[in-house]
Amino acid sequence: PILRTIYSAVGQLTESFTQSNGSKKSVVILEYPRKGIWVVGFSTKDNVGEISKKTNEELVNIFVPTTPNPTSGFLLMVPKKDLIYLDMSFEEASRFIVSAGTSL
């Protein structure tokens, strides 16, 4: 039952992240929660609103899912210069996260 729930949730996330709506979704890594610790996240959109203007930073909205349930996670607004974009599909990154890092 728990695996079915997680699989269903990953399927819903995959669908929302891979729909072609004109904006490119990307897999990224960033140092979080501190320097030297790396996490996989999903770039959802460039932040062009008030937050980006107030901080005078070129920010990107990043969703960082939790393991093993990737439907929960954190929304981070990260300076673009602090992100490393990966040549990895959403599905590959999701498998890596759900498997607690045992895949890839």
C-alpha positions as CSV (number, residue, x, y, z in Angstrom):
1,P,0.0,0.0,0.0
2,I,2.7,2.5,0.9
3,L,4.6,1.9,-2.4
4,R,1.5,2.3,-4.4
5,T,0.9,5.7,-2.7
6,I,4.5,6.8,-3.4
7,Y,4.3,5.5,-7.0
8,S,1.1,7.4,-7.5
9,A,2.5,10.6,-6.1
10,V,5.7,10.3,-8.2
11,G,3.5,9.8,-11.2
12,Q,1.5,13.0,-10.5
13,L,4.7,15.0,-9.9
14,T,6.2,13.6,-13.1
15,E,3.2,14.6,-15.1
16,S,3.2,18.2,-13.7
17,F,7.0,18.6,-14.2
18,T,7.1,17.2,-17.7
19,Q,4.1,18.8,-19.2
20,S,5.2,21.1,-22.0
21,N,3.9,24.5,-21.0
22,G,6.6,26.6,-22.6
23,S,8.9,26.8,-19.6
24,K,11.8,24.4,-19.2
25,K,11.9,22.3,-16.1
26,S,15.4,21.2,-15.0
27,V,17.1,19.0,-12.5
28,V,19.6,20.8,-10.4
29,I,21.9,20.3,-7.4
30,L,22.7,22.9,-4.8
31,E,24.4,23.2,-1.5
32,Y,21.6,22.8,1.1
33,P,21.1,23.1,4.0
34,R,24.7,24.3,4.3
35,K,28.0,24.5,2.2
36,G,29.4,21.0,1.4
37,I,26.1,19.2,1.6
38,W,24.4,18.7,-1.8
39,V,20.7,18.1,-2.6
40,V,18.8,17.3,-5.8
41,G,16.1,19.7,-6.7
42,F,13.8,20.7,-9.5
43,S,13.9,24.2,-11.1
44,T,10.3,25.2,-11.6
45,K,10.5,28.8,-12.7
46,D,12.7,31.9,-12.7
47,N,11.6,34.2,-9.9
48,V,10.8,37.5,-11.4
49,G,8.5,38.8,-8.7
50,E,8.8,41.0,-5.7
51,I,11.1,38.7,-3.8
52,S,13.7,38.7,-6.6
53,K,13.5,42.5,-6.9
54,K,13.8,43.1,-3.1
55,T,16.8,40.8,-2.9
56,N,18.5,42.2,-6.0
57,E,19.3,38.6,-7.0
58,E,18.5,36.6,-10.1
59,L,16.6,33.9,-8.2
60,V,15.2,30.6,-9.4
61,N,12.4,28.7,-7.6
62,I,13.6,25.3,-6.7
63,F,11.4,22.4,-5.3
64,V,13.5,20.1,-3.1
65,P,11.6,16.8,-2.5
66,T,12.1,14.7,0.6
67,T,13.0,11.0,0.7
68,P,11.2,8.6,0.4
69,N,8.0,10.6,-0.2
70,P,8.8,13.1,-3.0
71,T,5.4,14.8,-2.7
72,S,6.6,16.7,0.3
73,G,9.5,19.0,0.2
74,F,10.7,22.5,0.3
75,L,10.3,25.5,-1.9
76,L,13.6,27.4,-2.1
77,M,14.4,30.6,-3.9
78,V,18.1,30.2,-4.9
79,P,20.5,32.6,-6.7
80,K,21.0,31.2,-10.2
81,K,24.7,31.4,-9.7
82,D,24.5,28.8,-6.9
83,L,22.8,26.1,-9.0
84,I,24.4,23.3,-11.0
85,Y,22.1,22.1,-13.8
86,L,22.2,18.3,-14.5
87,D,21.7,16.3,-17.7
88,M,19.3,14.1,-15.9
89,S,15.6,13.6,-16.6
90,F,12.9,14.2,-14.0
91,E,12.2,10.5,-13.9
92,E,15.9,9.6,-13.2
93,A,16.1,12.2,-10.5
94,S,12.9,11.0,-8.9
95,R,14.1,7.4,-8.9
96,F,17.3,8.6,-7.2
97,I,15.3,10.5,-4.5
98,V,12.7,7.7,-3.8
99,S,15.4,5.1,-3.6
100,A,17.3,7.1,-1.0
101,G,20.2,7.4,-3.4
102,T,20.6,3.8,-4.3
103,S,19.8,4.1,-8.0
104,L,22.0,5.7,-10.7
